Amino acid sequence: MGWLAAASLLALRVMIGVHFLGEGLTKLEERKPFSAAFFSNAKGPLAPFYQGLVWDADGEYRLDVEATLAAWNAYVDQIAIHYGFDEKQLKQADQAVKRYEGRLKQFVSTNAEAIDEYYRWLDRRAHNAQQPERQLASLQKHDARIAAETRKLYAQLVPPIDALWKDLENDLNAIATDEQWQRHGRLPIGKPGRQGLTLDTELLDAFMPWFNTVIGACLILGLFTRPAALLGAAFLASVCLSQWPTAPGAAPIYYQAVEMVALVVLAATGAGRILGMDFLFGGLKAMCCTPKRSGAI
């Protein structure tokens, strides 16, 4: 391999590594949900699969007052056991839940008309999704309007309820004493309906920042370059498949596709051997593990 080709592969490996590392570190620092919005907008034949990964994608669970209150009361029982609340703390926890119950019911009552309208838009969207002719370009403008109205009402209704969940979690954990905090640690309120390591956007939000960080570091260092590059390419392939080419409304995936192919090239050429840890480990392996030839008799 000529020096120009080697330098080009080295630069490609490092730059893609910097991209992955930067994405991972940014997500680790900000700790904001990012997967749900992306998968909710999936297009093409695989869209139902991607959209199914979003927990409570339309917020229907959170808009259900009875289901929400049941989850909150269950959380009170869990946190009382977790910290070992005494009678005074149990009373404080019950009072906190009653306050939030009142706030939730007031919010739902105040926004009753908007909630009814939101459900009507959801019903129209679900009805249209069952009609194959809706894939025609002439009907996409109408469906885009339905999607826009749905997103607008979602933004009006669901985030305030999410804030109630988070505030309740903070208030109930704040009831614990410093000693209870140090001994047991914070108890998250969780997401109702999720069982263990459910493959959904909640798990992806926790896993992907570390995935990107590790892949980026491996590429920069030239360490385990082949598996790192192939895993990175597989991730980008999943991104491309969520925005199926030629599907109506699909977002452009040129950048992701180009980077995916570049990662395959890095894996195929073993680019980690160019000023990378793979070269060092390969040399050590050759020195230590090469079988010795027996002398002639």
Wavefront OBJ file of the C-alpha trace (Angstrom):
o trace
v 0.000 0.000 0.000
v 1.373 3.396 -0.979
v 1.917 6.152 1.560
v -0.885 8.299 0.124
v -3.413 5.470 0.389
v -2.262 4.707 3.934
v -2.487 8.369 4.953
v -5.974 8.616 3.437
v -7.210 5.571 5.360
v -5.661 6.898 8.559
v -7.346 10.275 8.120
v -10.671 8.609 7.294
v -10.471 6.363 10.350
v -9.603 9.190 12.720
v -12.199 11.625 11.365
v -15.036 9.097 11.580
v -13.804 8.202 15.052
v -13.905 11.851 16.093
v -17.469 12.096 14.767
v -18.654 9.058 16.742
v -16.768 10.110 19.873
v -18.141 13.637 19.719
v -21.722 12.410 19.301
v -21.334 10.030 22.212
v -19.749 12.520 24.609
v -22.336 15.178 23.775
v -25.194 12.787 24.532
v -23.524 11.648 27.748
v -23.148 15.257 28.866
v -26.632 16.454 27.958
v -28.556 13.277 28.873
v -31.613 14.249 26.841
v -33.977 11.756 25.158
v -33.226 11.600 21.450
v -34.342 8.236 20.086
v -38.105 8.666 20.405
v -38.374 11.680 18.099
v -36.219 9.977 15.470
v -38.007 6.622 15.472
v -41.448 8.227 15.608
v -40.714 9.773 12.203
v -39.565 6.530 10.565
v -40.724 6.059 6.968
v -41.087 3.084 4.675
v -41.935 -0.608 5.147
v -39.959 -0.866 8.403
v -41.643 2.170 9.967
v -44.029 0.079 12.144
v -41.052 -1.740 13.677
v -39.155 1.456 14.478
v -42.230 3.262 15.757
v -43.005 0.264 17.950
v -39.738 0.898 19.800
v -41.064 4.197 21.161
v -42.497 3.923 24.666
v -46.030 5.364 24.768
v -45.379 6.998 21.405
v -48.619 8.993 21.350
v -48.814 9.652 25.079
v -52.099 7.774 25.431
v -50.943 6.042 28.612
v -49.921 9.325 30.212
v -53.181 10.982 29.169
v -55.088 8.181 30.916
v -55.735 9.608 34.385
v -56.600 6.284 36.017
v -53.537 4.502 34.626
v -51.291 7.382 35.645
v -52.643 7.513 39.185
v -52.260 3.746 39.527
v -48.618 4.060 38.456
v -48.012 6.911 40.886
v -49.540 5.013 43.814
v -47.467 1.955 42.942
v -44.382 4.175 42.926
v -45.216 5.445 46.412
v -45.298 1.851 47.668
v -41.994 1.096 45.932
v -40.201 4.150 47.259
v -41.491 3.566 50.793
v -40.014 0.065 50.752
v -36.849 1.258 48.996
v -35.966 3.843 51.651
v -37.785 2.263 54.592
v -40.058 5.252 55.231
v -41.451 5.737 58.731
v -45.051 6.773 59.411
v -44.296 10.480 59.086
v -42.570 9.988 55.741
v -45.394 7.770 54.472
v -47.864 10.541 55.293
v -45.727 13.075 53.435
v -45.562 10.766 50.415
v -49.338 10.254 50.386
v -49.906 14.000 50.618
v -47.501 14.603 47.738
v -49.333 12.131 45.503
v -52.674 13.747 46.335
v -51.280 17.150 45.345
v -50.081 15.800 42.027
v -53.358 13.982 41.496
v -55.142 17.304 41.808
v -52.748 18.983 39.383
v -53.156 16.166 36.854
v -56.952 16.219 37.004
v -56.994 19.998 36.697
v -54.728 19.853 33.649
v -56.851 17.181 31.966
v -60.059 19.064 32.742
v -58.680 22.361 31.438
v -57.469 20.718 28.224
v -60.431 18.378 27.706
v -61.318 19.811 24.293
v -57.719 19.625 23.084
v -57.462 16.022 24.294
v -60.646 15.063 22.443
v -59.327 16.731 19.296
v -56.004 14.948 19.706
v -57.699 11.549 19.871
v -59.724 12.379 16.758
v -56.505 13.120 14.857
v -55.012 9.853 16.110
v -58.085 7.959 14.912
v -57.863 9.588 11.487
v -54.184 8.739 11.236
v -54.808 5.121 12.208
v -57.687 4.845 9.734
v -55.627 6.275 6.884
v -52.705 3.974 7.684
v -54.914 0.987 6.836
v -55.578 2.270 3.320
v -52.900 1.323 0.741
v -53.926 4.166 -1.554
v -52.695 6.655 1.055
v -49.174 5.956 -0.184
v -49.957 7.882 -3.355
v -48.102 11.158 -3.623
v -51.359 13.056 -4.168
v -52.555 12.116 -0.674
v -49.280 12.683 1.137
v -49.946 16.401 1.614
v -53.166 15.642 3.463
v -51.480 13.017 5.638
v -48.646 15.448 6.362
v -51.229 17.912 7.686
v -52.668 15.218 9.956
v -49.171 14.433 11.233
v -48.459 18.125 11.848
v -51.684 18.655 13.796
v -51.016 15.514 15.821
v -47.488 16.636 16.723
v -48.738 20.109 17.637
v -51.329 18.766 20.063
v -48.873 16.205 21.439
v -46.445 19.013 22.273
v -49.246 20.888 24.024
v -50.543 17.961 26.073
v -47.870 15.368 26.852
v -44.746 17.307 27.974
v -46.613 19.028 30.855
v -47.673 15.597 32.120
v -44.095 14.370 31.755
v -43.081 17.299 33.946
v -45.568 16.175 36.605
v -44.025 12.701 36.591
v -40.535 14.137 36.997
v -41.547 16.585 39.718
v -43.308 13.823 41.645
v -40.180 11.676 41.417
v -38.073 14.549 42.765
v -40.469 15.363 45.612
v -40.828 11.761 46.780
v -37.087 11.155 46.724
v -36.592 14.402 48.648
v -38.597 12.952 51.553
v -35.744 10.539 52.289
v -33.207 11.552 54.911
v -29.539 12.010 54.060
v -28.784 8.680 55.690
v -31.453 6.928 53.594
v -30.093 8.594 50.459
v -26.552 7.450 51.139
v -27.605 3.922 52.010
v -30.092 3.224 49.225
v -29.627 5.815 46.473
v -32.259 7.518 44.340
v -35.212 5.485 43.039
v -36.339 6.510 39.513
v -40.052 6.538 38.817
v -39.495 4.488 35.674
v -41.766 3.966 32.700
v -44.928 1.907 33.310
v -45.298 -1.090 31.031
v -41.575 -1.605 30.573
v -40.257 -4.938 31.798
v -36.542 -5.182 32.536
v -34.253 -4.573 29.553
v -37.015 -3.901 27.057
v -35.681 -3.036 23.608
v -37.143 0.413 23.182
v -36.088 4.032 22.951
v -35.558 4.273 26.709
v -32.899 1.558 26.540
v -31.399 3.053 23.382
v -31.138 6.487 25.016
v -29.052 4.907 27.769
v -26.990 2.593 25.545
v -26.243 4.556 22.376
v -24.131 7.360 23.937
v -21.755 4.739 25.328
v -21.842 2.810 22.054
v -20.886 5.895 20.053
v -18.176 6.836 22.547
v -16.564 3.389 22.540
v -16.750 3.018 18.743
v -15.242 6.478 18.297
v -12.406 5.813 20.725
v -11.603 2.469 19.073
v -11.446 4.058 15.629
v -9.229 6.919 16.778
v -6.842 4.547 18.528
v -6.982 1.961 15.769
v -8.039 -0.597 18.388
v -10.267 -3.526 17.382
v -10.836 -1.536 14.214
v -12.564 -4.230 12.178
v -15.320 -5.069 14.697
v -15.691 -1.407 15.691
v -16.081 -0.318 12.064
v -18.557 -3.102 11.289
v -20.649 -2.297 14.363
v -20.645 1.375 13.426
v -21.675 0.489 9.868
v -24.495 -1.721 11.174
v -25.756 1.143 13.326
v -25.744 3.533 10.371
v -27.485 0.909 8.235
v -30.296 0.805 10.803
v -30.542 4.589 10.567
v -30.794 4.401 6.779
v -33.461 1.692 6.928
v -35.603 3.862 9.200
v -35.795 6.436 6.370
v -36.382 4.040 3.501
v -35.189 5.495 0.197
v -38.076 6.493 -2.116
v -40.604 6.284 0.761
v -42.870 9.366 0.815
v -41.669 11.875 3.375
v -38.393 10.059 4.081
v -35.504 12.247 5.211
v -32.292 12.248 3.124
v -29.753 9.667 4.311
v -26.817 10.528 2.034
v -24.436 11.436 4.851
v -25.219 8.321 6.872
v -24.934 6.082 3.802
v -21.555 7.541 2.815
v -20.191 7.132 6.350
v -21.554 3.583 6.490
v -19.709 2.621 3.296
v -16.555 4.326 4.581
v -16.695 2.199 7.736
v -17.009 -0.951 5.644
v -13.890 0.150 3.738
v -12.022 0.652 7.021
v -13.010 -2.830 8.154
v -12.099 -4.434 4.827
v -8.662 -2.814 4.681
v -7.763 -3.368 8.328
v -7.089 0.345 8.754
v -6.166 -0.129 12.405
v -2.775 -1.434 11.287
v -1.883 2.066 10.094
v -0.468 3.873 13.136
v -2.975 2.086 15.318
v -3.064 -0.222 18.304
v -4.009 -3.121 16.045
v -0.537 -2.911 14.467
v 1.115 -3.004 17.894
v -0.955 -5.914 19.142
v -0.463 -7.745 15.856
v 3.310 -7.405 16.214
v 3.252 -8.604 19.814
v 1.109 -11.559 18.828
v 3.527 -12.462 16.046
v 6.467 -12.293 18.464
v 4.840 -14.241 21.274
v 2.536 -16.682 19.567
v 4.255 -17.681 16.315
v 4.910 -21.433 16.489
v 8.597 -22.307 16.484
v 9.873 -24.545 13.740
v 11.585 -27.703 14.854
v 15.192 -28.130 13.688
v 16.152 -30.657 11.030
v 17.215 -34.081 12.249
l 1 2 3 4 5 6 7 8 9 10 11 12 13 14 15 16 17 18 19 20 21 22 23 24 25 26 27 28 29 30 31 32 33 34 35 36 37 38 39 40 41 42 43 44 45 46 47 48 49 50 51 52 53 54 55 56 57 58 59 60 61 62 63 64 65 66 67 68 69 70 71 72 73 74 75 76 77 78 79 80 81 82 83 84 85 86 87 88 89 90 91 92 93 94 95 96 97 98 99 100 101 102 103 104 105 106 107 108 109 110 111 112 113 114 115 116 117 118 119 120 121 122 123 124 125 126 127 128 129 130 131 132 133 134 135 136 137 138 139 140 141 142 143 144 145 146 147 148 149 150 151 152 153 154 155 156 157 158 159 160 161 162 163 164 165 166 167 168 169 170 171 172 173 174 175 176 177 178 179 180 181 182 183 184 185 186 187 188 189 190 191 192 193 194 195 196 197 198 199 200 201 202 203 204 205 206 207 208 209 210 211 212 213 214 215 216 217 218 219 220 221 222 223 224 225 226 227 228 229 230 231 232 233 234 235 236 237 238 239 240 241 242 243 244 245 246 247 248 249 250 251 252 253 254 255 256 257 258 259 260 261 262 263 264 265 266 267 268 269 270 271 272 273 274 275 276 277 278 279 280 281 282 283 284 285 286 287 288 289 290 291 292 293 294 295 296 297
